[in-house]
Each structure stands twice: as C-alpha cells, then as structure tokens.
Amino acid sequence: MYSKELTKGTLQPIIVRLLHDSPRMYGYELAQKVKELTKGKIDISEGALYPILHRLESEGILETEKVFIGKRARKYYTMTEKGKSYAAQVSTEINDFIDTLSLIFNPQTITS
C-alpha cells in the first residue's frame, strides 16, 4: 500500500474518474472499487473519502440521491454536467502530471 503522503493529491482525481465512468456509486462502493483496481495498493479511508465527496457535491460537480434499503439510507453520487467537464480537465491534468514525473523518475522512457 502506498503512503498517505504519496496518494493524498491523487484521491480526488481518482474519485472523479470513477464516478465519470459509472452511472452512480455510493461511498463504500467507490472505496472498494479503488482497492480492487489497484490490487490493494490504494486504500481510501472513510476519513479521506467523504470530505472529498462532500466538497465535490458543494462545488456542483456531484449530485446525490438517497435510496432507502430497509431502514438504512444509501447516498449515491453521480456526475453533474459541470462534473463531466471537470472530469475531462482533471484527467488531462493528472496525465500531464504523470508524464512530468516520468521526466524525473524514468528519463529514458521519454523521447520528446
């Protein structure tokens, strides 16, 4: 598993990307999907996940829908139109950042 210091700046782009690619997801489902896709190398805690989701919702990037399962309410998150535009911007930025890190950590793989 990667350190919190290393993953901290990438959690929001990861969450945005997953929600962009899915019709809707709830918090625990998001955390489990990240863990599954990264083979356990990135594990998002509730303490890190929910503040990001709440902030994205308050910024109009996400919207929520409550679904009651028995007596429990599950909050599903979906992308807004603003969120879809934001997701494209974040994907471009994170890919550029990865390319930039490659200049430092893998200089032989960059040919341009």
N, C-alpha and C positions, 0 to 999 in steps of 0.2 A: 504494500500500500504506500502511496506517495504521501509526503508530509503535507500538513495543512498549509504551510507557508508556500509550497510549490503549487498547490491546487486552488488556493484562495481566489486568485484572479480569473480562473477559468470556470468556476462554478456557474456563474450567470450565463455565459455563452453556451455552456453545456445544456442547461435547463431550457434556454430559449430554443436551441436547436431541436431538442427532443420534442418540445411542445409544438414547434413548427411542423415537424414530421408526423405528428399524431393528431387525430381529431380532438382528443381530450385525454387528460391524465389527472390523477389525484396524487398528492404529495408522496405517499409511501410508494406508489407505483413508479413515480419518477426516480426516487432514490434506488429502488430495486433494479430498474432498467439501466441506470448508470453503472451500478455494481456488476450487473450481468454483462453489459457491453465491454466493460474494462477488465473483465475477469477478476474483479475484486480489487483492482489497483486504485480505483477511486471510490470512496465510500462517503456519501454525503450524509452528514448527521442532520437530525431534525433542527438543531440549533443553527445550522448554516442554511438549510433549505428554506424553511418557512419565512425568515426575514426577506430573502430574495424574492420569493413568490409574492409576498405582501407588497413589497416595493414595486415590482413589475405591475401588479394589479393597480396600485395607486397611480402609477405613471400612464395607465391606459394601454399597456402592452398586452396584458392578460385580462380576461374576464372569468368570473366564476359562476358555477351552477351547483346548487346544493341538491343532492339526491339522497333521499331517506331510504336506508336499508334497515328495516325493522325500526328500532328506536334511535338508531345512530344516523347522523348526517355525514355524508361524504362530500367533500368540496372538490369538484372537478375544475381544472384550469384549461382554458382554451385561448388561442391567439386571437387578438383583435386584428382589424385591418392595419392599424398602426403597428401592431406587433409583428405582422408579416414583413413589413418594410424594415422594421428594426432588426428582425432575424437575418435578413439579407445583409444588412450593414455589419452586424456582428460577425457573421460568417466570413465576410471579406476581411474584416479586421483581424480575426483570430488566425486565418490562413496566412495573412501577411506577417503576423507576429511569429508564427511557426517558421516561415521562410527566413525571417530575420534572425531567429535563434539558431537556425541551421548555419548561418554565416559564422557564428561563433563556435558552435559545438560540432559541426560537420562541414568544415570549409571545403573539403574535397568533393562534396556532393553538389555544390553549387557551381554551375558552369557559366552563368551570365554575369 
